[in-house]
Every structure is written in structure tokens, then in C-alpha cells.
């Protein structure tokens, strides 16, 4: 296999992984937005979480994950992230730690790190 073909294959695999990671982050923040909308007593607005979800969706699309595969990836992860955020709301330490770790991973994806 030539070095060019190898590089193209690796780049394609990397783009697919980036798309999947961005879709997962979109699901995380969409879950936060939905839980915030369902719990107005929390204070704050779900708008910023919705904007983050949209930004990650656009990132997934830019990496090649679009249309139904993108929607399916988000919808598959969404219930788990809603449940995770309910744990954060309930002040569960394990949920908070997991949420903060996942949010940090998403932030690094936005920074391109």
C-alpha cells in the first residue's frame, strides 16, 4: 500500500471518529437542554445547551456524519445523557463526575485538541 493511500485511509477513519464523537457531544448537550426545559425551577435557560448541541451537530456534519446516521447517533445516546443529567440535578456525585468528564472531553473536541 502506498503512503498516500495509507494516509487517506487513516484520515477517513479519523474523520469518522470525529463525527461520532461530535454526535455524542451533541446528544450530551441536547439532553441537558431537554432536562433544563423540563425543569424550569433549575433556573437558567436551556438555550445555551441547545446552541452547544447544534454546534456539535454541525461539527459532526463537517466530519461527514450527516442526515439519518447523525440523527440516529444522537437519538441513540440521548436517553442516557438525559438520565445522567437527572443524576447531576439530584446532586449525585458519580453522575456529576461522569458529566464533568464528558463535558471536558467535548470541550477539547471543540478546541480541536
Backbone torsions as a table, in degrees:
resi	resn	phi	psi	omega
1	UNK	NA	134.5	-179.0
2	UNK	-74.6	155.9	179.0
3	UNK	-58.8	-34.9	179.8
4	UNK	-65.0	-44.9	179.3
5	UNK	-64.6	-42.1	177.8
6	UNK	-60.1	-44.0	179.2
7	UNK	-63.3	-40.3	178.8
8	UNK	-65.4	-40.9	178.5
9	UNK	-64.4	-44.2	178.6
10	UNK	-64.5	-40.0	178.9
11	UNK	-64.9	-39.9	178.8
12	UNK	-64.6	-43.4	177.9
13	UNK	-63.3	-39.9	178.6
14	UNK	-65.3	-42.9	178.8
15	UNK	-63.2	-40.8	178.8
16	UNK	-63.9	-42.2	178.5
17	UNK	-64.7	-40.6	177.6
18	UNK	-62.5	-40.9	178.6
19	UNK	-63.4	-43.1	179.1
20	UNK	-67.0	-40.0	178.5
21	UNK	-65.1	-42.2	179.0
22	UNK	-65.8	-38.8	177.8
23	UNK	-64.3	-39.3	178.1
24	UNK	-64.3	-39.8	177.2
25	UNK	-67.6	-36.2	176.0
26	UNK	-61.1	-41.1	178.3
27	UNK	-65.0	-41.3	178.2
28	UNK	-55.9	-53.4	-174.8
29	UNK	-74.4	-28.2	174.4
30	UNK	-68.3	-37.3	175.8
31	UNK	-61.5	-42.5	177.2
32	UNK	-62.0	-45.7	-179.0
33	UNK	-61.2	-43.1	-179.3
34	UNK	-66.9	-41.7	178.3
35	UNK	-66.3	-39.2	177.8
36	UNK	-64.8	-38.9	178.1
37	UNK	-67.0	-35.5	179.9
38	UNK	-78.0	-14.1	-176.6
39	UNK	-128.6	71.6	-176.5
40	UNK	-62.4	-18.6	179.3
41	UNK	-69.2	-11.7	179.9
42	UNK	-69.4	-21.9	-174.8
43	UNK	81.1	159.7	-177.5
44	UNK	81.1	176.6	-176.2
45	UNK	-122.2	145.8	175.8
46	UNK	-75.1	-3.4	-173.9
47	UNK	-61.4	-42.5	-177.9
48	UNK	-66.4	-38.0	177.2
49	UNK	-67.1	-38.7	177.0
50	UNK	-63.1	-39.5	178.2
51	UNK	-65.1	-39.8	176.5
52	UNK	-64.1	-42.5	178.0
53	UNK	-58.9	-43.3	179.3
54	UNK	-63.7	-42.8	179.6
55	UNK	-60.6	-42.5	178.3
56	UNK	-69.3	-35.3	176.1
57	UNK	-61.9	-42.2	177.8
58	UNK	-65.1	-37.1	176.9
59	UNK	-64.8	-39.9	177.2
60	UNK	-63.6	-42.8	179.3
61	UNK	-63.7	-40.8	178.6
62	UNK	-63.7	-28.4	178.6
63	UNK	-86.0	0.6	175.3
64	UNK	104.7	-2.5	178.4
65	UNK	-95.2	105.3	-173.7
66	UNK	-133.2	173.8	172.4
67	UNK	58.1	-140.6	-176.0
68	UNK	-61.6	-40.4	177.2
69	UNK	-59.6	-37.7	177.1
70	UNK	-66.6	-48.8	179.3
71	UNK	-59.8	-42.3	-179.9
72	UNK	-63.3	-41.8	179.5
73	UNK	-62.1	-42.5	-179.9
74	UNK	-67.9	-47.2	-177.4
75	UNK	-65.5	-30.7	178.6
76	UNK	-68.1	-39.4	-177.4
77	UNK	-86.9	-20.2	-172.9
78	UNK	-56.5	-47.2	-179.2
79	UNK	-59.7	-38.2	179.7
80	UNK	-65.8	-40.2	-179.8
81	UNK	-73.0	-31.4	174.1
82	UNK	-64.5	-44.3	178.8
83	UNK	-62.7	-42.3	177.5
84	UNK	-59.3	-45.4	-178.2
85	UNK	-69.2	-30.3	173.6
86	UNK	-61.2	-36.7	175.4
87	UNK	-64.4	-39.4	177.1
88	UNK	-62.2	-45.3	179.4
89	UNK	-59.8	-38.5	-179.3
90	UNK	-79.6	4.5	177.8
91	UNK	65.7	32.9	174.7
92	UNK	-78.2	121.9	-174.7
93	UNK	-64.1	-40.2	179.9
94	UNK	-65.0	-41.8	177.4
95	UNK	-63.4	-43.6	179.5
96	UNK	-61.1	-45.2	-179.3
97	UNK	-62.4	-44.1	179.3
98	UNK	-65.1	-42.9	178.7
99	UNK	-62.3	-46.5	-178.6
100	UNK	-63.5	-38.7	178.1
101	UNK	-65.1	-44.1	-179.5
102	UNK	-67.5	-40.3	178.1
103	UNK	-62.8	-38.4	177.8
104	UNK	-66.1	-40.1	176.4
105	UNK	-61.7	-40.0	178.2
106	UNK	-67.2	-39.4	178.7
107	UNK	-62.5	-39.8	179.3
108	UNK	-68.1	-30.9	175.4
109	UNK	-65.0	-39.6	177.0
110	UNK	-64.3	-37.6	179.9
111	UNK	-76.1	-12.6	-178.5
112	UNK	79.5	19.7	-179.6
113	UNK	-88.0	NA	NA
